[in-house]
Amino acid sequence: MTEATHTMTDVDVDGWHAVGPADAIPRGGATVLPLRPPVAVFHIDDGFFATDDTCTHAESSLGEGYIEDGTVECEFHFARFCIRTGAALTAPASVPLRTYPVAVREGTVYVDLRNRA
């Protein structure tokens, strides 16, 4: 099970991965961190959220998927995931996405990837 992530403003981001300027990710959009495996950082109405970027059903980038109402839809097979919790919402996906804590400090978005396997 994944834990909900949310934008935090009062956390020490030492050791966190800097994503970039918050205003570079438009509301309703995402950016993909080119890591192994990649991480998607989404900007939705209630803040920034981070999940694994790869759909748990097939090898597709969710950061390049369709984002609406706090969900992202895989462009290959149309599986939908909750951006806030990583929950798989529709078939063919049944495995949730891993989520990561996100913080915005002085206009920069950070993701905590320290506990990543």
Disulfide bonds with the S-S distance in Angstrom:
none
